[in-house]
Amino acid sequence: MKVALLHYSAPPVVGGVESVIGKHAQLLAADGHEVSILAGRGSPKEAGVQFHHLPLLDSRHPDVLRVKADLDQGTVPGEFEALQERIAAQLQPILDGMDVIIAHNVGSLHKNLALTAALHQVTSQANAAKLILWHHDLAWTTPRYRRDLHDGPPWDWLCQDWPWATQVVVSEMRQQELADLLGIPPERIEVIPNGVDPARFFKLEPATMAFATHLELLKAEPLLLLPVRITPRKNIELALHTLAFLKGSFPRAALLVTGPLGPHNPANTQYFSTLLDLRARLGLAPCAHFLAEHSQEYIPDEVISDCYRLADALFLPSREEGFGIPVLEAGLSGIPVFCADIDPLRRLGGNDAFYFSPDADPSGVASLIAGVLGPSPVYQLRSRVRSTFLWERIYAGQIAPLLEQVRRQRW
């Protein structure tokens, strides 16, 4: 499908809408669509995305600002129509080749009303590309803008339904505002939220994202991190038993063991086999992950650091530790620490960690973890963001189906 994204400006211009456009373009291109961005300012560098620099689309273009000064006072200057036609003439040959146009804020803000009028003109024609008006902000419902808005065209284009357009807003609040403004049922307006990209936000290493994708770590609720070598003194069997009980309260709970086999004792190979057998007996193969199974190479410190960013808690059931660096790393990462009550870990964690005996009943340890994370607003918000607001999920669950739906529409 050929998809055009339209706005006043585009990345690397800094702004919320611009960042959304950049992410939309990246997701659409990755899904195999032919993507173009049309904007008056910017120079996006997304792979597989074509950029059309049309200066008259810019809300800060001198001609646009000169016309806007009169419009804000309630006067439609004589040069407005000429500016509209100039913009339409630039848009027409590009948009004629598109299947879908996604216009961000152009149908709802007065930053460049000549562009709004030109888009209305071009897309209302027979056989025009399907239009999605994607609204982040609404001029007519924003008090600070009301003095700049007046009765009649072109301001009316911002508060009238375009019958051939699909309406999208970013929140339920905007959905109700737009429904009231246009006089249409809220059900006619799609709500598709903005999202976050963990890889970009956390600056995750490519290897980290490869592990996270393959093991579906971002779907874990919660993800417990056990950053240790695979050796008996680390008491990993308690972690597996605890995970089995924890899944009674958190069905999507997962455990990530990051270390390789201990290098100095051949018996560690047998210990690992014992752990894998235990994992199978407990039915935990889909959710108890050993990175040693997925890489024979040394895993860099940067990847281990990334795992702390992805994890919801540190789980350290060791029987012996000389020091306990993971406790410090978890503290620096801002995640809760659940660890064995042995002297080195107690000295590091003090009153700021949650302790259990290395020989504890795993059901009790699971209850401890559930009792801390369950009511935690920090954990609950992290979990909700991961389950609802990751860009990849929004795209797969809402944006891609919407595009297909719009493509099939007949006006």
C-alpha positions in Angstrom: 0.0 0.0 0.0 1.2 3.5 -0.8 0.8 5.7 2.3 1.4 9.4 2.7 2.0 11.1 6.1 1.2 14.8 6.0 2.0 17.5 8.6 3.5 21.0 8.9 6.9 19.6 9.9 8.6 16.3 10.3 11.6 14.8 12.2 14.2 15.9 13.2 12.0 18.9 14.1 11.3 18.3 17.8 7.7 17.9 18.8 5.2 15.3 19.9 3.4 15.1 16.6 6.7 14.9 14.7 7.9 12.0 16.8 4.7 10.2 16.2 4.9 10.7 12.5 8.5 9.4 12.5 7.5 6.3 14.4 4.4 5.7 12.2 6.6 6.0 9.1 9.1 3.5 10.6 6.4 1.0 11.5 4.6 1.3 8.1 7.8 0.8 6.2 8.8 -2.2 8.3 5.4 -3.7 7.4 6.2 -3.4 3.7 4.2 -0.3 2.8 5.6 2.4 0.5 5.8 5.4 2.8 6.1 9.1 2.0 6.2 12.0 4.4 5.1 15.4 3.1 6.1 18.4 5.2 7.2 21.9 5.0 10.1 21.5 7.4 12.4 18.7 8.5 14.4 15.9 6.9 13.5 12.5 8.2 16.0 9.7 7.6 13.9 6.6 8.3 14.9 3.7 6.1 12.5 3.1 3.3 10.7 6.4 3.7 10.6 9.0 0.9 10.5 12.7 2.0 8.8 15.4 0.0 9.9 18.8 1.1 7.0 21.3 0.3 7.9 24.6 2.0 4.3 26.0 1.8 3.1 23.3 4.2 5.2 24.8 6.9 3.2 26.7 9.5 6.1 29.2 9.7 6.5 29.9 6.0 6.4 33.7 5.5 3.5 33.5 3.1 1.5 31.3 5.5 2.3 33.6 8.4 1.3 36.7 6.4 -2.1 35.2 5.6 -2.6 33.9 9.1 -2.1 37.3 10.6 -5.3 38.5 8.7 -7.2 35.3 9.4 -6.6 35.6 13.1 -8.3 38.9 13.0 -11.3 37.4 11.2 -10.4 38.6 7.7 -9.8 36.3 4.7 -7.2 38.1 2.7 -7.3 38.2 -1.1 -4.2 36.1 -1.3 -5.7 33.2 0.7 -7.3 31.5 -2.3 -4.1 31.9 -4.4 -2.0 30.3 -1.6 -4.5 27.5 -1.3 -4.3 26.8 -5.0 -0.5 26.9 -4.9 -0.5 24.3 -2.1 -3.1 22.1 -3.9 -1.0 22.2 -7.1 2.0 20.8 -5.1 0.0 18.2 -3.3 -2.1 16.9 -6.2 0.6 15.1 -8.2 2.1 13.4 -5.1 -1.2 12.4 -3.5 -2.7 11.1 -6.8 -0.4 8.2 -6.5 -1.3 7.3 -2.9 -3.7 4.7 -1.5 -4.1 6.3 1.9 -3.3 9.8 3.2 -2.8 10.3 7.0 -3.0 14.0 7.8 -1.8 14.9 11.3 -3.6 17.9 12.9 -4.1 19.5 9.5 -7.9 19.0 9.8 -8.1 20.3 13.4 -5.6 23.1 13.9 -5.5 26.6 12.3 -1.7 26.7 11.9 -1.9 26.7 8.1 -5.5 27.0 7.0 -4.5 27.3 3.3 -3.1 23.8 3.7 -6.3 22.6 5.4 -8.4 24.1 2.5 -6.1 22.6 -0.1 -6.3 19.1 1.5 -10.1 19.4 1.6 -10.1 20.4 -2.0 -7.8 17.6 -3.2 -9.2 14.7 -1.2 -12.9 15.5 -1.9 -12.4 14.8 -5.6 -13.6 11.6 -7.2 -11.0 8.7 -7.1 -8.9 10.6 -4.5 -6.8 8.6 -2.1 -8.5 7.6 1.1 -8.1 10.2 3.8 -7.4 9.7 7.6 -7.6 12.8 9.6 -5.4 12.1 12.7 -6.2 14.6 15.5 -3.8 15.2 18.4 -5.2 18.7 19.2 -8.5 20.5 18.4 -8.4 24.3 17.9 -12.2 24.7 18.4 -12.1 23.1 21.9 -8.9 24.8 23.1 -9.7 28.1 24.9 -6.4 29.8 24.0 -7.2 29.4 20.3 -10.8 30.7 20.3 -10.0 34.3 19.7 -8.2 33.3 16.4 -11.3 31.3 15.1 -14.3 32.8 13.3 -17.5 31.8 11.6 -17.4 30.6 8.0 -14.7 29.2 5.8 -11.9 28.4 6.1 -12.3 28.1 9.9 -15.3 25.9 9.4 -13.2 23.1 7.9 -11.9 22.6 11.4 -15.3 22.0 13.0 -17.2 20.2 10.2 -17.3 16.5 9.4 -15.5 15.6 6.1 -17.8 12.8 5.0 -15.1 11.0 3.0 -12.5 11.1 5.8 -11.9 8.6 8.6 -11.5 10.4 11.9 -8.8 9.3 14.4 -8.0 10.8 17.8 -5.3 9.9 20.4 -7.5 9.7 23.5 -11.0 9.1 24.7 -11.2 12.7 25.9 -10.4 13.9 22.3 -13.0 11.4 21.0 -15.8 13.0 22.9 -14.6 16.5 22.2 -14.5 15.8 18.5 -17.8 14.0 18.4 -19.5 17.0 20.1 -17.7 19.4 17.8 -18.6 17.6 14.6 -22.0 16.4 15.7 -21.3 12.8 15.0 -21.5 9.6 17.2 -18.3 8.9 19.1 -18.3 5.4 17.6 -17.4 6.9 14.2 -14.2 8.2 15.6 -11.3 5.7 16.1 -9.1 6.1 19.3 -5.5 5.1 18.7 -3.1 6.2 21.4 0.5 7.3 21.1 3.1 4.8 22.3 6.6 4.3 23.4 9.6 2.4 21.9 11.6 0.6 24.6 14.6 0.1 22.3 14.9 3.8 21.6 13.8 5.0 25.0 16.3 2.8 26.9 18.9 2.9 24.1 18.9 -0.9 24.2 21.7 -2.8 22.5 20.7 -4.7 19.3 21.6 -8.0 21.0 19.3 -7.1 23.9 16.4 -6.4 21.6 17.1 -9.7 19.8 16.8 -11.6 23.1 13.8 -9.6 24.2 12.0 -10.3 20.9 12.8 -14.0 20.7 12.0 -14.6 24.4 9.0 -12.2 24.4 10.4 -10.5 27.5 8.3 -7.4 27.0 5.2 -9.5 27.5 6.3 -10.7 31.0 4.3 -9.5 33.9 6.5 -9.4 36.0 10.0 -10.1 34.7 12.3 -11.4 37.4 16.0 -11.0 36.7 18.6 -13.4 38.0 22.0 -12.2 36.7 24.3 -15.0 37.9 26.4 -17.8 36.5 24.8 -21.2 36.5 26.4 -22.9 39.5 24.8 -24.7 42.5 25.6 -22.0 45.0 23.3 -19.6 43.2 20.3 -21.8 44.2 18.6 -21.3 40.9 16.3 -24.3 41.6 14.5 -22.1 44.2 14.0 -19.4 41.6 12.3 -22.0 39.3 10.0 -23.4 42.1 9.2 -19.8 43.1 8.2 -18.9 39.6 5.9 -21.8 39.4 4.0 -20.6 42.4 4.1 -17.0 41.3 2.3 -17.8 38.2 -0.8 -18.5 40.3 -1.0 -14.7 41.0 0.8 -13.5 37.8 0.1 -15.9 34.9 2.5 -14.0 32.7 5.4 -14.0 35.1 8.8 -14.9 33.7 12.4 -15.4 34.9 15.6 -14.4 33.1 18.9 -16.0 34.1 21.6 -14.2 32.2 24.9 -15.9 33.1 26.8 -18.8 31.5 27.8 -22.0 33.2 30.4 -21.5 35.9 33.8 -22.0 34.2 35.8 -23.8 36.9 33.8 -26.8 37.9 32.8 -29.5 35.3 29.8 -30.4 37.6 28.1 -27.2 36.5 27.1 -28.9 33.3 25.2 -31.6 35.2 23.7 -28.8 37.4 22.4 -27.1 34.3 20.9 -30.3 33.0 19.2 -30.7 36.4 17.7 -27.2 36.1 16.5 -27.8 32.6 14.8 -31.1 33.7 13.2 -29.2 36.6 12.0 -26.5 34.3 10.3 -29.1 32.1 8.7 -30.8 35.0 7.3 -27.6 36.3 6.0 -26.6 32.8 8.1 -23.4 32.8 9.8 -23.8 29.4 7.9 -20.8 27.9 8.8 -18.4 30.7 12.0 -19.5 32.5 14.8 -18.3 30.2 18.5 -19.1 30.4 20.6 -16.9 28.0 23.2 -19.7 28.1 20.8 -21.7 25.9 20.6 -18.9 23.3 24.2 -17.7 23.0 27.6 -19.5 23.4 29.3 -16.1 23.2 30.2 -13.8 26.1 27.3 -11.5 26.8 28.6 -7.9 27.2 28.0 -5.9 30.3 25.9 -3.4 28.2 23.4 -6.2 27.5 23.2 -7.2 31.2 22.6 -3.5 32.1 19.8 -3.5 29.6 18.2 -6.5 31.3 17.9 -4.4 34.5 16.0 -1.8 32.5 13.6 -4.4 31.2 13.2 -6.3 34.5 10.6 -5.5 37.2 12.6 -7.0 40.1 15.9 -8.6 41.0 15.6 -12.1 42.3 18.7 -13.4 44.0 18.3 -16.7 46.0 22.0 -17.4 46.4 23.3 -19.6 49.2 26.7 -18.0 49.1 28.0 -14.6 47.9 31.3 -12.9 48.5 29.8 -9.5 47.9 26.6 -9.2 45.8 27.0 -6.6 43.0 23.5 -7.3 41.5 22.0 -5.7 44.6 23.9 -2.5 43.9 23.0 -2.6 40.2 19.3 -3.2 41.0 19.4 -0.2 43.4 20.9 2.0 40.8 18.3 0.8 38.3 15.4 1.5 40.6 13.9 -2.0 40.8 13.0 -3.9 44.0 15.4 -6.5 45.3 14.2 -9.9 46.5 17.2 -11.8 47.8 18.4 -14.5 50.2 19.0 -13.5 53.8 22.7 -14.0 53.9 25.2 -11.7 55.4 26.8 -10.0 52.3 23.4 -9.3 50.7 21.8 -8.1 54.0 24.7 -5.7 54.5 24.2 -4.3 51.0 20.4 -4.2 50.9 19.9 -3.1 54.5 16.3 -2.1 55.1 15.7 -1.5 51.4 15.5 -5.1 50.1 13.1 -8.0 50.7 14.6 -11.1 52.2 13.9 -14.8 52.4 15.8 -17.9 53.6 17.7 -19.8 50.9 15.8 -22.8 52.1 12.4 -21.1 52.2 9.2 -22.7 51.0 8.9 -21.3 47.4 5.2 -20.7 47.9 6.1 -18.2 50.7 8.7 -16.5 48.5 6.2 -16.2 45.7 3.7 -14.7 48.2 6.4 -12.2 49.2 7.0 -11.1 45.6 3.3 -10.9 44.9 2.6 -9.0 48.0 5.1 -6.3 47.1 4.5 -6.0 43.3 0.7 -6.5 43.4 -0.1 -3.2 45.1 2.9 -1.3 43.7 1.7 1.6 41.5 5.2 1.7 39.9 5.0 -1.9 38.8 1.3 -1.6 37.8 2.1 1.4 35.5 5.1 -0.3 34.0 3.0 -3.4 33.3 0.2 -1.4 31.8 2.5 0.6 29.5 4.1 -2.7 28.3 0.8 -4.4 27.6 -1.0 -1.4 26.0 1.3 1.4 24.9 4.3 -0.2 23.0 4.3 1.0 19.5 4.6 -2.4 17.9 1.4 -3.6 19.7 -0.4 -0.4 18.8 0.6 -0.8 15.2 -0.3 -4.5 15.0 -3.5 -4.2 16.9 -4.9 -0.9 15.7 -3.0 0.9 13.0 -2.6 -2.0 10.5 -6.2 -3.1 10.8 -7.4 0.5 10.3 -5.3 0.9 7.1 -6.9 -2.2 5.7 -10.3 -1.1 6.7 -9.8 2.3 5.1 -8.4 0.8 1.9 -11.6 -1.3 1.5 -14.0 1.6 2.1 -16.2 3.0 -0.7 -17.6 6.4 -0.5 
